[in-house]
Amino acid sequence: MAENSAARWTTQEELAERMVPLIGQLYRENNVVTSLYGRSLVHESVIDIIKAHRFARRIAETELALEDTFPLLEAVAALNPGAASIDLGTLAAKHKATGGDAAEFVTAELADVAGQSGQGLAEPTDVVLYGFGRIGRLLARILISHAGGGSGLRLRAVVVRKNSEDDLVKRASLLRRDSIHGPFDGTITVDEDRNVITANGVEIQVIYSNAPDEVDYTQYGIKDAIVVDNTGKWRDAEGLGLHLKAKGTAKVLLTAPGKGEMKNIVFGVNSEDITAEDTILSAASCTTNGITPVLKVVNEEWGVEHGHVETVHAYTNDQNLVDNFHKGSRRGRSAGMNMVLTETGAAKAVAKALPELKGKLSGNAIRVPTPDVSMAILNLALATPTTVEELNERLKQESLTGELRSQIDYIASPEVVSTDFVGSDRAGIVDGLATLVNNEGKNAILYVWYDNEYGYSHQVIRVVEKMAGDERPAFPKA
């Protein structure tokens, strides 16, 4: 038995090793993003590819064999396709159901893009990061990882205030090393003469400025850029509109809840509200992104009459390291030593993305001494009774095959803790073993983990892609 297991593993390794260059070739040369049941395979290791196939057992109740997906991937590469998003998991499932030769099946499925040699994407959209803090640097990492093919976004510049003579070197160092998310995956060089940081071949112009409207992006060859303001300094249309006064900009996205009538977008929930005419948008908050997709599913399935959201949130840079003056209540006390009760606008902000819940939710927050990954506890009164099993099964299936599978994840393990979710690219992860239902099924309590830095940053990038019109056909077709 041990010999059989070892031989099986060797076979899986060999197939995964042969898949890696094909995935890379399709990405770089054909603008094709390959995934497996919603999990991207681009830039993944041999072990990651094998694990992705094992993950498929949660959907099909059996582990997906690389022997099934490798011939399909080979056939896709042989077609020299145009830009597309191809899910090998669902493609393999459809092939298994229909049968027949793998190459003939793929040729029929991808007929719309066959022989197009990567065509189908619009000209890349320039992206500028205004601010280079926690979220800004993670956005940079994601954009850099997407560069080189398959992406319609091009990171061109970051804008910051100059804080020291070695400011550029320090900025590069913070991009290179991160205490929470680990080292940058690649190489970084600094050109102090040109104020340029080059990361994995992506040249990032560092622009020093004290005001959004003082920058002339066109002198750096930047045009019609989407500016992602991650400073949080301006939260209304008037303040964010300063970016549009700068030469070379076209649109602005705020990485915080927007004020007034500004659209607050939670990708996957109300991202269809984004139009070509929108020039200023908000990507809401990390907590709003973490809970709104889950609330949408629950509300559509059982109806939410009212509820309370309690957020157990990692401390942020806004708090003090040691006790000191702070304009906010309690936030002046040491973040590393205390649980700090504070306010959150996330419950009310949900209504901007999900209007049917307007006035139905209250909320509060507790900041705790951990640097990343937070938890939202949703205490909901339901219109229609349910059970723990029904609730968990519905959310589990949504995480696997639903329209919100890129936003919602699901886990049922008795040993997971907050650090297990560092680096999750989902907006929120439902902890199934913590789910409670009482009051004859009309009161549900859900525990939702979320990486308030990395998961949120992925939601921001999804909004930027939508603003840029970076959409490609998806295969297999429904």
N, C-alpha and C positions, 0 to 999 in steps of 0.2 A: 504493500500500500504506500509506504514511504517513497519507494522508487517511482511508483506511478505518479505521485504528487510532484516529485522533483522533475520528472520528465514533462509533465503537463505544464509546470511553471516555466521550464526552459522554452517550450513551444510558444507560450504566451509572450515571453520576453522577445523571442525572435520576431514574431509577427508585429509586436508593438514597435520594435526597432525599425522595421521596414515601413511602418506607417508614418513615423516621424518626418522623414524627408518629403513624403507625399503631401502631408498636411502643410508643411512649410512651403513647398512649391506652389500648392494651390492658393495659399494665402498671399505670397509675395508676387506671383506671376499672374494669378487669375482673380485676385480680390475675392476669393472664396473663404468664408469662415465656416469651418467644420465644427460640429458639436455632437454630443451624444446625450440625448434626452435633456437638452437645454444646457449641458455643461460643456463649455468651450474646450476644444482639444488643441487649439493654437498655442504654441510655445510650451506645451506640457511635456513632462518627462515620460520615459517608458513606463515607470511605475504608476504615474498619474493616469496614463491611458488604460493600463490594466485595471486600476481602481475604478475608473469611470465605467468600464464594462461590468465590473462586479456590482456597481451601483444599480445597474439596470434591473437587478432582481427585485428591487422595490417596486418596479412598475410591472414587469412581465412575469414575476414570481419565479424567474429563473435567471441565472447569470448569462449575460450576452457573450457569446463566444467571439473571439477575435477572428476565428475562421470564417464567421459570417460577415463581419464588417470589412475585413481586408480586401476581399475581391470587389466589393462595392466601391471602396475608396480607389482602388486601382482603375476601375472602370470610369469613375468620375474624372480622374487625372487624364485618362486617355482621351476624353472628350474635349479637352482644352476649353473649358467653359468660360462664360462671362461671369461678372460679379454675381454672387449668390450667397445665401445662407443655407447650409445643408446639414440636416440632423441625421447622422448615421444610424442612430438608435431607431428612430421611427422609419427610416428608409429600410433598415434590415427587417423590421417587423412587417412592413408592407410587402417586401420581397418574399418573406417566409409565407405570408398569407396567399400570395398570388402564384409563387413558384416560378420555374423557368430559369433560363440562363441569366446570370448576374449582369453581364455586359449588355445584353438586349434589354433587360429591365431598366437599367440606369439610362441607357440611350433614350428610351421612351419617356422616362420620368423627367429628364433634364433637357428634353428637346428644345425648350424655349431659349436655353442659354448655350447650347452646344456650339463649339467652334468659335466662340466670341472672344477668346483670348483676353479675358479680364475686363472687357468693355462693359459699360452699364452704370458706372459710378460717375457722378458729376465731378466737376473740378473740386479739389480739396478745399475745405473752408479753413481759413486762418483762425486760430484760437489764441487769445491772450488771457493770462491769469493775472488779475489785479489783486495782488497780495500773494504771499508765499509762506503762509503759516501751516498749521496741521493739515487742513483740507487742501490748501493750494499745492503742497508738495505731494500729497497722495493723488490729486488730480493729474499732476505732472507725471507721476509714475505710471498711471493707467494710460494716459495719452501716449507716452513713450513706448509702452508695451504694445500698443495698437499700431504703431508706426511701421512702415516698411511694406505695406500692402493690406488690402482689405478694409481700410479705414478711410472715411472721407474727412477726417479731422486732422489738422496739422498744427501742433503746438509751435508757436513762433516766438512768444515773448512772455516774460513775467515783469510786472511793474511793482517796485517797492521803494521805500524811502531808504536813503543811504545812512547807515548807522555807524559805520567806522571805515577806516582806510582799507581794511581787509574784508570789507563787506561781501564782496563777490566770492572769495574763498570760503567764508563762513556759510554763505547760502549753499554753495556746492557741497560742503561737508554735511549740512543738514539733509540734503537730498540723498547723499551717499549713505548715511547711517541713520537709523531710526531705532530708538530704544524699544518701541512697541512692535513695529512691523518688520524689523530686521534690516539687513543691508540691501542696498539697491542691487537689483539683479542685472548686472552689466558693468560697463565702464563709464567713467565720468572724467572729463578734462576741463580745464579752465583757461580761457584766453583773456587775460586781464587787460590787454591793449584794446580789445574790441568789446569788452564786457559781455562775453559769451560763455555759456556753459554748454558743453557738448555731451549729451548722454545717449549712448548707443547709436551714435551717428546723427542724432537730432540736435541741431543747433538752436539753442534757446537764448534769445537776446535779452539781457537783463537791462531794464530801463529804470533809471532813477528819476522819480518825480514826486512832488508833494500834492498834486491835484490831478484828477482824471482828465479835465479839459485842457491841461497844459501839454499833453503828449501829442506828438505828431508821428503816428505809426507809419505813415507812408514813406518816411525817410529810411525806414528799415525794410521797405518792400512789402509791408503788410497792408492788405486792403480788405474791406468788407468783413472785418473780423467780428467774431463773437467774443465779447469780453466777459469773463467769469469773475465777478467781484466776490471774493471770499474774505473780505475784510470785515463785513458787517457794519461798516461805518455809516453807509447810506442804505435806508430801508424803504424809502418811498420813491415814487416815479420822478419827482423833482430832483432828488439827490442823485439817483442812478442815471438820470438823463444827462448829467455832466459827461458821462462816458461818450455819449453820442455826439457831443460837441467836438470831440477830438477827431482829427483827420485819420481816416482809415478804419473806422468802426462802423458796424451796421446794427448789432444787437447786443443786449446785455442780459446776463443771467445772474441773479443774486443767490448765494448759498446760505440763505437765512429766510425766515418768514417775511414776506413782503407786506407792507402796510397799504391801507386804502383799498382801492378797487383792483389792484394788481393781481393777475392770475398767479395763484400758488399751485405749482404743478407737482403732483406725486406720480412719477412715471408708472404707467400701467393702470392707474386709476382714472385720471382725467387728462392724460397726455394727448388724447385726441382733440382737446380744446385748443392746442397750439395751432396757430395759423401762420401763414407766410407773412402776414401783416404785423404780427406781434414783434415789438422791438425791445420790450422790457418785461422780463418774467422772473418769477421766484421759484426756486426748487424746494421751497418750504424748509422744514427743519429735519434733523435726523430722526427725532421721535415721531414726528408726523408721518414721515416715510415708513418708519418701522411698524406703526400700528394701523394706518389707513387701509392698506391692502387686506389685512386680516379682517378689519371691521367691515369692509365691503363685502367679503364672502359671507360673513356671519349675518349681516343685515339682509342680503339678498336671499339667504336660505331660510332664516328663522325670524328676521325682523328684530331690530334693536329699539326698545321703547325708551330706555334711558340707561346711563351707565357712568362709571367713574374710572379714570385712568390714573394709576399711580406709577410714576417712573422712578426706578432706582438707577440713577445715572452716574456714570464715571465722572470724576472731577474734570474740570476744564481749565484752560489757561486764564480764564476770567477770574478764578478764585485766587486767594492768597496762599502762598506756601506756608507762611507762619502768620499768626494773628497780626492784622494791621488794618488800617482804615480801608473801607470799601463803601462805595455809595449805595450798594444793595444791602438789604437786610441779611444778616448771618453769613454772607459770602466772604466777609473779612476774616472769618475764623479759619484756622489752619486746615487746608484741604486734605492733607495727608494724615490728619489725626482724628477727624470728626466725620460723622454723618451730618449733613447740613440740609435742613428742611428749607426748601425754596419753592418758587412758583414756576409753572410752565404754561405756556400758551398753546401747547400741542393739542389739547382736547378741543379747544375752540377752533384751532386752525384746521382740524379735520374737516370742518364744515365747508371750508373753501375748496377742498378737493372732492368732498362727498356731501353735497348740500342737503341730502335727505336726513343727515344726522345733526343738522343745525339745532342748537339749543338742547340737545339730548345728552351731552357729555360734560362732566366736570373733570378737573385734573389737578394734580399736585406732583411735586418731585422731591426726591431725596438724593442729594449728591453724596457719593460714598468714596472712600479712599482707594479707588482703583483707577488706573490711567485710561482704560479703554474697555469697551463692551458694556452695554447697559441692558436693563430689563424693564419692560412695560407690563404692568399687571392690569388686565382689562376685566372689570367687574360689570357684567352686562345683564340687564333685565330683558328677557326675550318675549316676543309676541307669541311665538309658537314653541311649545316645549320640545326639548331634545334630550339626548343622553351623552355621556362622556364619549361612548364609542362612536355615535353618529357624528358628533362634533369633530373628533379627532380624525375620523376617516375622511370626512369632507375636506378638511384642511390638508391632510396628507395627500389626497389625490390632486388638490389644487397645486400643491408644491411640485408634483411630479409631471402632470400633463395639462394643467389648467392654463388659462391665459395669463395668470399672475405667477407662473412658476419661476420667473426671473426675479420676482419680488419676495415671494414667500418660500421659506424652507420649513422642514418639519423634522423633528428628531424625537426618538423615544428611547432614551438611555438613562439608567439610574445613576450614572457616574459623571455626567457632563457638568462643567462649571464654566464660569465666564470666559476664562482664557481659551477654552476650546473653540470659541467663536471669533477670535482675533483673525482677521483676514477674510471673513465671510463676505461674499459679494452680493448677498441677498439683503433686502431692506429689513427683513425680520425673520426670526426662526421660532416657530411654535414649539414649545416644550410639551410634548404630548403627555408625558407621565405626570405633569403638574396640573393638567386640566381638571377642573372641578365643575360639577353640575348639581344644583340642589333646588330646593323650593319646587318640588315636583317637576323638575326639568325646565323651569322658567328663569333660573338664575345661573349664568355661566361665568366662570372665572378662568381666564386664559393667561398664560405666562409667555411673553414674547421676548426673546433675546435679540439684540441687534448690535453690530459693530458700528457704533455711532460715528466712527471716522471712515473706515474703509467701505462698509456697506452703503453708507450715505453717499460717499464719493462716486460709487458706481451708478447710483441713481442720478446724480448730477450729470455724469457723462452721457447717460441715456437721454436725458433732456436735451443736452447740447447736440447730440446726434439728430434728434428730432427737429430741433431748430434749424439745423444745417440741411435738412432734407436728405440725410444719409440713410436711405432705405434701399434695400435690395430684395429681389424675389426670394422666397423661402421654399425649400424642398425637403421632403416630398409634399406635394400639394394635398390639401385635405380631401 
